[in-house]
Amino acid sequence: MKKIFPALCAMLLPLVAAAQITLTGKVTDQNTGKPLPGATIILQGQQARPSTSTSADGFYRFSNLASGSYAMKVSYIGYLLSSRTIQLSADQNINIALASANFTADEVTVSATRASAKSPTAFTNLKKADIEKNNLGQDLPYLLNQTPSVVTTSDAGAGVGYTGIRIRGSDGTRINVTVNGIPLNDAESQGSFFINLPDFASSVNNIQIQRGVGTSTNGASAFGASLNIQTNTRRDSAYAEINSSAGSYGTVKNTIQLGSGLLNDHFTLDARLSRIASDGYIDRASSNLLSYYLSGAWYGKNATLRANVFAGKERTYQAWNGIPDYIIGDEKYAASVGVTDVRRYNELGLISGTDYNKSYFYKDQTDNYQQNHYQLLYDQQFNSKLSFSGALHYTKGGGYYEEYKKDQDVTKYGLKPAIVNGAPVNTTNLVRRLWLDNDFYGLTYSLKYRPQDKLNLILGGAYNEYKGAHFGNIIYADQSTGIIPNYEYYRDDAKKTDFNTFARGEWNVGNFLLYADMQYRHINYSFLGFDRNLNNVQQDVKLDFFNPKAGVTYNISDRSNVYASIAVGNHEPNRNDYTNSTPQSRPKAENLKDIEAGYRTAGKNYNVGINGFYMIYKNQLILTGALNDVGAAIRSNVDNSYRAGMELDGKVVIVPQLTWAANATFSTNKVKDYQRFLENYDTGAFVEQSYKKADLSFSPSVIAGSEISYSPVKNGSIALLSKYVSRQYLDNTSNVNVGLTTDPAVANNKYATNRYLDGYFVNDVRLNYNFAMKGIKNVGITLLVNNIFSTKYISNGATYTAISGGYVYNYNYLYPQAPINFLAALNLRF
């Protein structure tokens, strides 16, 4: 790689002396003359297809074009496609006026839950081209890494396998995710596991990321952010595409995509098949991932019907416990027990606990899961003022994770102790499988009414049902405990219904846009949990939430506006909060009041946004270290906590060949009057510590991203991608121990004495070149070199603190990320 990388740089960097042409213009509504922000323009010539989108005032710009003939296509939601042939020999300005479409567009499906161009909320839109340029095999969260306030992490250390995303410090359980308006979050845990849909990004057309509460949506409440994903939309021309990637740690990705184009002016068919495999940076963190996507659509004059079927299957070696701090922070000790690479060691599935030098690992310490999605989407345009969108959906998921467990108390599994030499043996080593078999189905709907250009009304909502069977099997035990094959030692069936309806309106009055949004949500959850007498019985919980939102935008000009909004969000506790508690200790639902204000401006060569936020939490659920009346570690409600900060993002074309996009978030994230509880191993009691104000965990005060892209030759570019994340605390104490000290014996291990992750600054380089050849419309070559300076950093972790011998001890498990590594890709389009 040391030889290939300089060679590619040398190939792409020389400047060419040939004359370059600039094409500019504006896209407007044919009837009103109003600019159309976000319209897509594609130029197809003899080489690759450059594309761009219009700015907030409808302007577009292409630079560095060669003279010649181009097919120019301009598209926008709800408008007819404009196609023309243009001849370029010098700089030109071409304006395009689009006519309203007499058929419904796929984009109508997701518009009900999205912010519009001038909505008073903070959002970022990613087009297909933005997603494709980094889609070389890493999970979907990594493709969002350069958007504001985002922090990503990987269990395996290199972005393949289990990954996580936080936005403004909110984790995946607080980020609402929808696909074509249909909820993706797990109904019980509330997280979104993108590993279940490997290479899904290859079938995504666009994504809107809303930060804060945002607009009303379907599924779990957006309690920190939302991801609104739309899959592939109509493509009028037939196509075939092959994408292959290979890189460090045995990573391989193979994708084939096919499309029929528009058949008989009414039908389209699209298909994708993908495979991803990787060994992972962390030892025994391999992934073997398969997926497919099928879509068929019928387009009528006033209606569209689309059926999507997509699925993913994953087998992943477990790395989700991280690496112990006593291994990472003490290389001498690690060497004494046979660990040669402290940053990669994975102890899950360790068979022998007495002699590390002779230990070995259980080969099937794996996670195995398959998820199948079925969607039927329908759009109907009744007239120029009224339209309807509806969807039916069904998701089937099933699988298990298998694990080796040492020295297990047999009575906890409903077994009798084995008798060996006449004496009972109360513990055994065993292998168990924890299963999940679930069904999720329902419908979503929205009715859009636009009685006049200045008024837009939406009535929407959804009804969903979830059924989940949780059960565990023992498939092996060291001691003869009399178990039958696949002995089932527990079962927990759950059911959850989720209904919501919302009404939203936008009214343009002079230079003002007035925004109002109201949502009602009802939840009914049935689960197996403890009653007041500590009996494990089926129980029901009913919750009702009202989530109002209001805001105003003032248009300073066609190019700039200021806005302000206030929104309320409510969020239910998750599965563990319910099943591991009684009605007396059960936590309350969380409440959030989100105040946002900002300024946006755009021109021909730039766009800039500034957004301030103040998120006030009531009863936020966080870990305190306490045990409830069931004896389980619980998340407890804290009365007062908040996030306050400012987000800046922008993009500027410095010269036609050089573009810089950057974002930064500066925030303070605090919990007030916080109590944590530490177990004293010597006495068995819990010691309470009080904090008047401390930092919220996993909430860095500074997050910044930068992408500098330079195009030295036609269809070639080199980009430097940078990411900075400041210190993150692993708990809510700001690393302060009240009245306690650390054992001097571990003082030399900073990981064992501290409960925070150091800040990090990581740089990647992306090289890309496209060209055409006979029989192939486009040949794309991409090289992505991650962490070019081999920065040693840790992006995630967990901690448990206890007292022993009068000293406080931290037990940290950490997730080191890979040093310099690469992915190289070849794209062929036919």
Summary of the structure (lengths in Angstrom):
residues: 830
radius of gyration: 27.7
end to end distance: 29.6
largest distance: 96.6
contacts: 2868
relative contact order: 0.12
helix: 8%
strand: 60%
